[in-house]
Amino acid sequence: MKYELLNNKTFLFLFFVLLCNPFINILRAQDINFEHLGIQKGLSQLTVNSIYQDQFGMMWFATREGINRYDGYKITSYYPQKGEGALP
């Protein structure tokens, strides 16, 4: 009987720890720096279709107007070429 009681206490302890773990992680979450990017900051369009981060940490945003590269300080926009050799 004493052995079963010990198992119940152990089970309750582990259950409590696992139940509270997500809440503990929220309390000690990292500070995340988030910056809103828009047309005012140089983005070619507000609607972003795709986001990619390359191996150098550059963020790439694909819009209908073109591709935008963000280096953490400024946005550089690349637009499609018009005329011969351009994609339709």
Biopython code that builds the backbone (N, CA, C, O; Angstrom):
import numpy as np
from Bio.PDB.StructureBuilder import StructureBuilder

atoms = [
    (1, "MET", "N", (0.813, -1.193, 0.000)),
    (1, "MET", "CA", (0.000, 0.000, 0.000)),
    (1, "MET", "C", (0.862, 1.265, 0.000)),
    (1, "MET", "O", (0.565, 2.234, -0.698)),
    (2, "LYS", "N", (1.921, 1.236, 0.787)),
    (2, "LYS", "CA", (2.817, 2.381, 0.838)),
    (2, "LYS", "C", (3.484, 2.604, -0.517)),
    (2, "LYS", "O", (3.709, 3.746, -0.917)),
    (3, "TYR", "N", (3.796, 1.542, -1.210)),
    (3, "TYR", "CA", (4.411, 1.634, -2.537)),
    (3, "TYR", "C", (3.459, 2.293, -3.534)),
    (3, "TYR", "O", (3.896, 3.102, -4.351)),
    (4, "GLU", "N", (2.184, 1.967, -3.484)),
    (4, "GLU", "CA", (1.192, 2.575, -4.378)),
    (4, "GLU", "C", (1.020, 4.057, -4.076)),
    (4, "GLU", "O", (0.850, 4.853, -5.000)),
    (5, "LEU", "N", (1.058, 4.439, -2.834)),
    (5, "LEU", "CA", (0.926, 5.825, -2.453)),
    (5, "LEU", "C", (2.106, 6.642, -2.974)),
    (5, "LEU", "O", (1.934, 7.770, -3.435)),
    (6, "LEU", "N", (3.286, 6.075, -2.898)),
    (6, "LEU", "CA", (4.470, 6.743, -3.418)),
    (6, "LEU", "C", (4.342, 6.933, -4.919)),
    (6, "LEU", "O", (4.689, 7.995, -5.436)),
    (7, "ASN", "N", (3.860, 5.943, -5.616)),
    (7, "ASN", "CA", (3.669, 6.071, -7.055)),
    (7, "ASN", "C", (2.635, 7.141, -7.389)),
    (7, "ASN", "O", (2.802, 7.882, -8.358)),
    (8, "ASN", "N", (1.575, 7.228, -6.598)),
    (8, "ASN", "CA", (0.560, 8.255, -6.827)),
    (8, "ASN", "C", (1.132, 9.649, -6.610)),
    (8, "ASN", "O", (0.851, 10.567, -7.380)),
    (9, "LYS", "N", (1.932, 9.807, -5.563)),
    (9, "LYS", "CA", (2.562, 11.106, -5.312)),
    (9, "LYS", "C", (3.510, 11.470, -6.439)),
    (9, "LYS", "O", (3.529, 12.612, -6.898)),
    (10, "THR", "N", (4.290, 10.510, -6.881)),
    (10, "THR", "CA", (5.210, 10.749, -7.981)),
    (10, "THR", "C", (4.451, 11.114, -9.249)),
    (10, "THR", "O", (4.826, 12.042, -9.966)),
    (11, "PHE", "N", (3.380, 10.375, -9.516)),
    (11, "PHE", "CA", (2.567, 10.655, -10.696)),
    (11, "PHE", "C", (1.975, 12.058, -10.623)),
    (11, "PHE", "O", (2.002, 12.794, -11.609)),
    (12, "LEU", "N", (1.439, 12.432, -9.461)),
    (12, "LEU", "CA", (0.857, 13.760, -9.315)),
    (12, "LEU", "C", (1.902, 14.861, -9.469)),
    (12, "LEU", "O", (1.635, 15.898, -10.075)),
    (13, "PHE", "N", (3.072, 14.636, -8.926)),
    (13, "PHE", "CA", (4.148, 15.611, -9.068)),
    (13, "PHE", "C", (4.524, 15.797, -10.538)),
    (13, "PHE", "O", (4.613, 16.924, -11.026)),
    (14, "LEU", "N", (4.743, 14.686, -11.237)),
    (14, "LEU", "CA", (5.103, 14.778, -12.652)),
    (14, "LEU", "C", (3.982, 15.398, -13.479)),
    (14, "LEU", "O", (4.243, 16.196, -14.379)),
    (15, "PHE", "N", (2.750, 15.041, -13.185)),
    (15, "PHE", "CA", (1.616, 15.620, -13.886)),
    (15, "PHE", "C", (1.566, 17.136, -13.677)),
    (15, "PHE", "O", (1.347, 17.888, -14.627)),
    (16, "PHE", "N", (1.769, 17.580, -12.443)),
    (16, "PHE", "CA", (1.767, 19.006, -12.134)),
    (16, "PHE", "C", (2.892, 19.737, -12.860)),
    (16, "PHE", "O", (2.671, 20.817, -13.407)),
    (17, "VAL", "N", (4.091, 19.167, -12.872)),
    (17, "VAL", "CA", (5.226, 19.786, -13.547)),
    (17, "VAL", "C", (4.966, 19.898, -15.051)),
    (17, "VAL", "O", (5.213, 20.946, -15.646)),
    (18, "LEU", "N", (4.473, 18.827, -15.661)),
    (18, "LEU", "CA", (4.189, 18.856, -17.091)),
    (18, "LEU", "C", (3.038, 19.801, -17.417)),
    (18, "LEU", "O", (3.048, 20.444, -18.467)),
    (19, "LEU", "N", (2.066, 19.893, -16.550)),
    (19, "LEU", "CA", (0.939, 20.786, -16.773)),
    (19, "LEU", "C", (1.369, 22.242, -16.691)),
    (19, "LEU", "O", (0.894, 23.067, -17.472)),
    (20, "CYS", "N", (2.255, 22.573, -15.769)),
    (20, "CYS", "CA", (2.677, 23.957, -15.557)),
    (20, "CYS", "C", (3.833, 24.382, -16.466)),
    (20, "CYS", "O", (4.133, 25.573, -16.550)),
    (21, "ASN", "N", (4.476, 23.457, -17.133)),
    (21, "ASN", "CA", (5.640, 23.776, -17.950)),
    (21, "ASN", "C", (5.368, 24.831, -19.011)),
    (21, "ASN", "O", (6.172, 25.756, -19.131)),
    (22, "PRO", "N", (4.292, 24.758, -19.790)),
    (22, "PRO", "CA", (4.056, 25.818, -20.784)),
    (22, "PRO", "C", (3.886, 27.196, -20.147)),
    (22, "PRO", "O", (4.331, 28.191, -20.720)),
    (23, "PHE", "N", (3.260, 27.276, -18.991)),
    (23, "PHE", "CA", (3.061, 28.557, -18.325)),
    (23, "PHE", "C", (4.378, 29.112, -17.788)),
    (23, "PHE", "O", (4.601, 30.322, -17.803)),
    (24, "ILE", "N", (5.235, 28.236, -17.320)),
    (24, "ILE", "CA", (6.553, 28.666, -16.839)),
    (24, "ILE", "C", (7.375, 29.211, -17.997)),
    (24, "ILE", "O", (8.065, 30.220, -17.846)),
    (25, "ASN", "N", (7.308, 28.554, -19.150)),
    (25, "ASN", "CA", (8.047, 29.030, -20.321)),
    (25, "ASN", "C", (7.548, 30.393, -20.787)),
    (25, "ASN", "O", (8.341, 31.211, -21.252)),
    (26, "ILE", "N", (6.263, 30.645, -20.672)),
    (26, "ILE", "CA", (5.723, 31.947, -21.052)),
    (26, "ILE", "C", (6.271, 33.032, -20.141)),
    (26, "ILE", "O", (6.593, 34.129, -20.598)),
    (27, "LEU", "N", (6.378, 32.731, -18.854)),
    (27, "LEU", "CA", (6.861, 33.720, -17.900)),
    (27, "LEU", "C", (8.314, 34.094, -18.143)),
    (27, "LEU", "O", (8.705, 35.231, -17.879)),
    (28, "ARG", "N", (9.104, 33.184, -18.630)),
    (28, "ARG", "CA", (10.509, 33.490, -18.876)),
    (28, "ARG", "C", (10.820, 33.577, -20.365)),
    (28, "ARG", "O", (11.921, 33.232, -20.794)),
    (29, "ALA", "N", (9.856, 34.034, -21.146)),
    (29, "ALA", "CA", (10.029, 34.176, -22.590)),
    (29, "ALA", "C", (11.074, 35.248, -22.887)),
    (29, "ALA", "O", (11.294, 36.172, -22.104)),
    (30, "GLN", "N", (11.703, 35.092, -24.039)),
    (30, "GLN", "CA", (12.722, 36.044, -24.457)),
    (30, "GLN", "C", (12.069, 37.331, -24.941)),
    (30, "GLN", "O", (10.922, 37.334, -25.390)),
    (31, "ASP", "N", (12.812, 38.412, -24.843)),
    (31, "ASP", "CA", (12.359, 39.663, -25.433)),
    (31, "ASP", "C", (12.534, 39.562, -26.940)),
    (31, "ASP", "O", (13.623, 39.259, -27.428)),
    (32, "ILE", "N", (11.468, 39.815, -27.667)),
    (32, "ILE", "CA", (11.505, 39.742, -29.118)),
    (32, "ILE", "C", (11.371, 41.150, -29.666)),
    (32, "ILE", "O", (10.446, 41.880, -29.309)),
    (33, "ASN", "N", (12.294, 41.528, -30.531)),
    (33, "ASN", "CA", (12.257, 42.833, -31.160)),
    (33, "ASN", "C", (11.537, 42.691, -32.496)),
    (33, "ASN", "O", (11.981, 41.948, -33.371)),
    (34, "PHE", "N", (10.439, 43.395, -32.646)),
    (34, "PHE", "CA", (9.646, 43.327, -33.862)),
    (34, "PHE", "C", (9.466, 44.727, -34.405)),
    (34, "PHE", "O", (9.106, 45.647, -33.671)),
    (35, "GLU", "N", (9.717, 44.887, -35.693)),
    (35, "GLU", "CA", (9.561, 46.187, -36.325)),
    (35, "GLU", "C", (8.584, 46.061, -37.478)),
    (35, "GLU", "O", (8.731, 45.186, -38.331)),
    (36, "HIS", "N", (7.591, 46.928, -37.506)),
    (36, "HIS", "CA", (6.627, 46.928, -38.599)),
    (36, "HIS", "C", (7.268, 47.584, -39.821)),
    (36, "HIS", "O", (7.806, 48.689, -39.738)),
    (37, "LEU", "N", (7.202, 46.895, -40.939)),
    (37, "LEU", "CA", (7.721, 47.438, -42.183)),
    (37, "LEU", "C", (6.540, 47.759, -43.093)),
    (37, "LEU", "O", (5.575, 46.998, -43.159)),
    (38, "GLY", "N", (6.621, 48.858, -43.774)),
    (38, "GLY", "CA", (5.547, 49.250, -44.672)),
    (38, "GLY", "C", (6.089, 50.074, -45.819)),
    (38, "GLY", "O", (7.300, 50.161, -46.026)),
    (39, "ILE", "N", (5.191, 50.667, -46.549)),
    (39, "ILE", "CA", (5.579, 51.489, -47.690)),
    (39, "ILE", "C", (6.418, 52.676, -47.238)),
    (39, "ILE", "O", (7.336, 53.095, -47.944)),
    (40, "GLN", "N", (6.106, 53.221, -46.059)),
    (40, "GLN", "CA", (6.863, 54.368, -45.544)),
    (40, "GLN", "C", (8.331, 54.017, -45.311)),
    (40, "GLN", "O", (9.200, 54.885, -45.402)),
    (41, "LYS", "N", (8.607, 52.761, -45.014)),
    (41, "LYS", "CA", (9.986, 52.332, -44.757)),
    (41, "LYS", "C", (10.659, 51.766, -46.004)),
    (41, "LYS", "O", (11.821, 51.363, -45.950)),
    (42, "GLY", "N", (9.932, 51.731, -47.141)),
    (42, "GLY", "CA", (10.544, 51.313, -48.394)),
    (42, "GLY", "C", (10.015, 50.027, -48.995)),
    (42, "GLY", "O", (10.470, 49.630, -50.068)),
    (43, "LEU", "N", (9.082, 49.368, -48.354)),
    (43, "LEU", "CA", (8.502, 48.148, -48.914)),
    (43, "LEU", "C", (7.719, 48.514, -50.170)),
    (43, "LEU", "O", (6.985, 49.502, -50.176)),
    (44, "SER", "N", (7.869, 47.726, -51.233)),
    (44, "SER", "CA", (7.255, 48.074, -52.511)),
    (44, "SER", "C", (5.736, 47.955, -52.499)),
    (44, "SER", "O", (5.069, 48.607, -53.302)),
    (45, "GLN", "N", (5.178, 47.147, -51.619)),
    (45, "GLN", "CA", (3.733, 46.975, -51.522)),
    (45, "GLN", "C", (3.418, 46.415, -50.139)),
    (45, "GLN", "O", (4.246, 45.722, -49.547)),
    (46, "LEU", "N", (2.236, 46.711, -49.623)),
    (46, "LEU", "CA", (1.862, 46.225, -48.290)),
    (46, "LEU", "C", (1.568, 44.733, -48.257)),
    (46, "LEU", "O", (1.807, 44.084, -47.239)),
    (47, "THR", "N", (1.054, 44.176, -49.348)),
    (47, "THR", "CA", (0.723, 42.760, -49.388)),
    (47, "THR", "C", (1.973, 41.948, -49.706)),
    (47, "THR", "O", (2.542, 42.068, -50.791)),
    (48, "VAL", "N", (2.396, 41.119, -48.749)),
    (48, "VAL", "CA", (3.582, 40.279, -48.927)),
    (48, "VAL", "C", (3.114, 38.848, -49.167)),
    (48, "VAL", "O", (2.363, 38.291, -48.366)),
    (49, "ASN", "N", (3.563, 38.255, -50.276)),
    (49, "ASN", "CA", (3.168, 36.901, -50.644)),
    (49, "ASN", "C", (4.056, 35.831, -50.025)),
    (49, "ASN", "O", (3.606, 34.716, -49.765)),
    (50, "SER", "N", (5.312, 36.172, -49.791)),
    (50, "SER", "CA", (6.248, 35.182, -49.269)),
    (50, "SER", "C", (7.369, 35.890, -48.517)),
    (50, "SER", "O", (7.751, 37.009, -48.861)),
    (51, "ILE", "N", (7.896, 35.222, -47.479)),
    (51, "ILE", "CA", (9.013, 35.752, -46.688)),
    (51, "ILE", "C", (10.076, 34.671, -46.597)),
    (51, "ILE", "O", (9.766, 33.496, -46.396)),
    (52, "TYR", "N", (11.358, 35.084, -46.750)),
    (52, "TYR", "CA", (12.467, 34.143, -46.679)),
    (52, "TYR", "C", (13.630, 34.821, -45.962)),
    (52, "TYR", "O", (13.871, 36.013, -46.156)),
    (53, "GLN", "N", (14.348, 34.073, -45.139)),
    (53, "GLN", "CA", (15.569, 34.579, -44.513)),
    (53, "GLN", "C", (16.735, 33.760, -45.033)),
    (53, "GLN", "O", (16.744, 32.536, -44.906)),
    (54, "ASP", "N", (17.732, 34.438, -45.624)),
    (54, "ASP", "CA", (18.874, 33.717, -46.185)),
    (54, "ASP", "C", (19.938, 33.441, -45.121)),
    (54, "ASP", "O", (19.775, 33.809, -43.958)),
    (55, "GLN", "N", (21.029, 32.789, -45.537)),
    (55, "GLN", "CA", (22.072, 32.375, -44.596)),
    (55, "GLN", "C", (22.851, 33.554, -44.013)),
    (55, "GLN", "O", (23.586, 33.380, -43.041)),
    (56, "PHE", "N", (22.703, 34.757, -44.592)),
    (56, "PHE", "CA", (23.377, 35.951, -44.084)),
    (56, "PHE", "C", (22.486, 36.771, -43.156)),
    (56, "PHE", "O", (22.907, 37.811, -42.649)),
    (57, "GLY", "N", (21.252, 36.305, -42.931)),
    (57, "GLY", "CA", (20.334, 37.002, -42.052)),
    (57, "GLY", "C", (19.453, 38.019, -42.756)),
    (57, "GLY", "O", (18.620, 38.662, -42.116)),
    (58, "MET", "N", (19.625, 38.176, -44.070)),
    (58, "MET", "CA", (18.786, 39.106, -44.825)),
    (58, "MET", "C", (17.376, 38.548, -44.936)),
    (58, "MET", "O", (17.187, 37.352, -45.156)),
    (59, "MET", "N", (16.394, 39.420, -44.781)),
    (59, "MET", "CA", (14.996, 39.037, -44.944)),
    (59, "MET", "C", (14.552, 39.461, -46.340)),
    (59, "MET", "O", (14.770, 40.602, -46.749)),
    (60, "TRP", "N", (13.932, 38.540, -47.062)),
    (60, "TRP", "CA", (13.449, 38.792, -48.418)),
    (60, "TRP", "C", (11.930, 38.714, -48.414)),
    (60, "TRP", "O", (11.353, 37.761, -47.889)),
    (61, "PHE", "N", (11.283, 39.715, -48.998)),
    (61, "PHE", "CA", (9.835, 39.789, -49.068)),
    (61, "PHE", "C", (9.409, 39.839, -50.529)),
    (61, "PHE", "O", (9.849, 40.715, -51.274)),
    (62, "ALA", "N", (8.565, 38.917, -50.938)),
    (62, "ALA", "CA", (8.064, 38.889, -52.314)),
    (62, "ALA", "C", (6.683, 39.540, -52.348)),
    (62, "ALA", "O", (5.781, 39.148, -51.608)),
    (63, "THR", "N", (6.535, 40.535, -53.214)),
    (63, "THR", "CA", (5.244, 41.194, -53.418)),
    (63, "THR", "C", (4.917, 41.145, -54.907)),
    (63, "THR", "O", (5.733, 40.687, -55.708)),
    (64, "ARG", "N", (3.736, 41.610, -55.277)),
    (64, "ARG", "CA", (3.365, 41.648, -56.694)),
    (64, "ARG", "C", (4.189, 42.684, -57.458)),
    (64, "ARG", "O", (4.361, 42.570, -58.672)),
    (65, "GLU", "N", (4.691, 43.680, -56.758)),
    (65, "GLU", "CA", (5.481, 44.741, -57.392)),
    (65, "GLU", "C", (6.930, 44.320, -57.639)),
    (65, "GLU", "O", (7.560, 44.783, -58.590)),
    (66, "GLY", "N", (7.461, 43.439, -56.779)),
    (66, "GLY", "CA", (8.853, 43.034, -56.899)),
    (66, "GLY", "C", (9.333, 42.325, -55.651)),
    (66, "GLY", "O", (8.531, 41.872, -54.834)),
    (67, "ILE", "N", (10.658, 42.231, -55.507)),
    (67, "ILE", "CA", (11.274, 41.565, -54.362)),
    (67, "ILE", "C", (11.966, 42.631, -53.516)),
    (67, "ILE", "O", (12.599, 43.542, -54.048)),
    (68, "ASN", "N", (11.841, 42.509, -52.214)),
    (68, "ASN", "CA", (12.418, 43.478, -51.286)),
    (68, "ASN", "C", (13.381, 42.766, -50.342)),
    (68, "ASN", "O", (13.066, 41.706, -49.801)),
    (69, "ARG", "N", (14.556, 43.358, -50.149)),
    (69, "ARG", "CA", (15.544, 42.799, -49.220)),
    (69, "ARG", "C", (15.683, 43.744, -48.030)),
    (69, "ARG", "O", (15.876, 44.949, -48.197)),
    (70, "TYR", "N", (15.583, 43.181, -46.830)),
    (70, "TYR", "CA", (15.705, 43.963, -45.604)),
    (70, "TYR", "C", (16.920, 43.462, -44.839)),
    (70, "TYR", "O", (17.010, 42.280, -44.506)),
    (71, "ASP", "N", (17.859, 44.372, -44.560)),
    (71, "ASP", "CA", (19.094, 43.992, -43.859)),
    (71, "ASP", "C", (19.064, 44.317, -42.368)),
    (71, "ASP", "O", (20.075, 44.188, -41.678)),
    (72, "GLY", "N", (17.916, 44.733, -41.882)),
    (72, "GLY", "CA", (17.790, 45.114, -40.479)),
    (72, "GLY", "C", (17.811, 46.613, -40.293)),
    (72, "GLY", "O", (17.460, 47.115, -39.225)),
    (73, "TYR", "N", (18.227, 47.346, -41.342)),
    (73, "TYR", "CA", (18.294, 48.797, -41.269)),
    (73, "TYR", "C", (17.482, 49.469, -42.378)),
    (73, "TYR", "O", (16.767, 50.441, -42.133)),
    (74, "LYS", "N", (17.601, 48.940, -43.602)),
    (74, "LYS", "CA", (16.903, 49.550, -44.730)),
    (74, "LYS", "C", (16.394, 48.473, -45.682)),
    (74, "LYS", "O", (16.844, 47.327, -45.660)),
    (75, "ILE", "N", (15.449, 48.876, -46.512)),
    (75, "ILE", "CA", (14.865, 47.976, -47.507)),
    (75, "ILE", "C", (15.370, 48.376, -48.884)),
    (75, "ILE", "O", (15.342, 49.552, -49.247)),
    (76, "THR", "N", (15.831, 47.394, -49.650)),
    (76, "THR", "CA", (16.207, 47.598, -51.041)),
    (76, "THR", "C", (15.210, 46.826, -51.898)),
    (76, "THR", "O", (15.010, 45.627, -51.705)),
    (77, "SER", "N", (14.586, 47.526, -52.849)),
    (77, "SER", "CA", (13.569, 46.906, -53.692)),
    (77, "SER", "C", (14.135, 46.585, -55.063)),
    (77, "SER", "O", (14.885, 47.371, -55.642)),
    (78, "TYR", "N", (13.766, 45.423, -55.570)),
    (78, "TYR", "CA", (14.162, 44.977, -56.908)),
    (78, "TYR", "C", (12.886, 44.749, -57.702)),
    (78, "TYR", "O", (12.020, 43.968, -57.307)),
    (79, "TYR", "N", (12.784, 45.443, -58.824)),
    (79, "TYR", "CA", (11.583, 45.364, -59.650)),
    (79, "TYR", "C", (11.870, 44.568, -60.910)),
    (79, "TYR", "O", (13.015, 44.526, -61.361)),
    (80, "PRO", "N", (10.846, 43.929, -61.494)),
    (80, "PRO", "CA", (11.065, 43.181, -62.735)),
    (80, "PRO", "C", (11.383, 44.125, -63.895)),
    (80, "PRO", "O", (10.915, 45.263, -63.943)),
    (81, "GLN", "N", (12.192, 43.618, -64.827)),
    (81, "GLN", "CA", (12.569, 44.411, -65.999)),
    (81, "GLN", "C", (11.427, 44.402, -67.021)),
    (81, "GLN", "O", (10.689, 43.426, -67.152)),
    (82, "LYS", "N", (11.314, 45.494, -67.722)),
    (82, "LYS", "CA", (10.349, 45.595, -68.807)),
    (82, "LYS", "C", (11.089, 45.399, -70.134)),
    (82, "LYS", "O", (12.263, 45.750, -70.254)),
    (83, "GLY", "N", (10.403, 44.844, -71.114)),
    (83, "GLY", "CA", (10.992, 44.737, -72.444)),
    (83, "GLY", "C", (11.562, 43.356, -72.714)),
    (83, "GLY", "O", (11.127, 42.357, -72.141)),
    (84, "GLU", "N", (12.541, 43.327, -73.598)),
    (84, "GLU", "CA", (13.125, 42.073, -74.077)),
    (84, "GLU", "C", (13.859, 41.331, -72.957)),
    (84, "GLU", "O", (14.634, 41.923, -72.204)),
    (85, "GLY", "N", (13.600, 40.032, -72.863)),
    (85, "GLY", "CA", (14.244, 39.197, -71.848)),
    (85, "GLY", "C", (13.512, 39.192, -70.519)),
    (85, "GLY", "O", (13.914, 38.476, -69.602)),
    (86, "ALA", "N", (12.452, 39.969, -70.390)),
    (86, "ALA", "CA", (11.709, 40.038, -69.136)),
    (86, "ALA", "C", (10.671, 38.928, -69.096)),
    (86, "ALA", "O", (10.197, 38.456, -70.129)),
    (87, "LEU", "N", (10.337, 38.530, -67.901)),
    (87, "LEU", "CA", (9.268, 37.535, -67.736)),
    (87, "LEU", "C", (7.919, 38.221, -67.939)),
    (87, "LEU", "O", (7.756, 39.388, -67.583)),
    (88, "PRO", "N", (6.962, 37.507, -68.505)),
    (88, "PRO", "CA", (5.641, 38.121, -68.727)),
    (88, "PRO", "C", (4.912, 38.361, -67.426)),
    (88, "PRO", "O", (3.791, 38.870, -67.431)),
]
sb = StructureBuilder()
sb.init_structure("model")
sb.init_model(0)
sb.init_chain("A")
sb.init_seg("    ")
for serial, (resi, resn, name, xyz) in enumerate(atoms, 1):
    if name == "N":
        sb.init_residue(resn, " ", resi, " ")
    sb.init_atom(name, np.array(xyz, "f"), 0.0, 1.0, " ", f" {name:<3s}", serial, name[0])
structure = sb.get_structure()
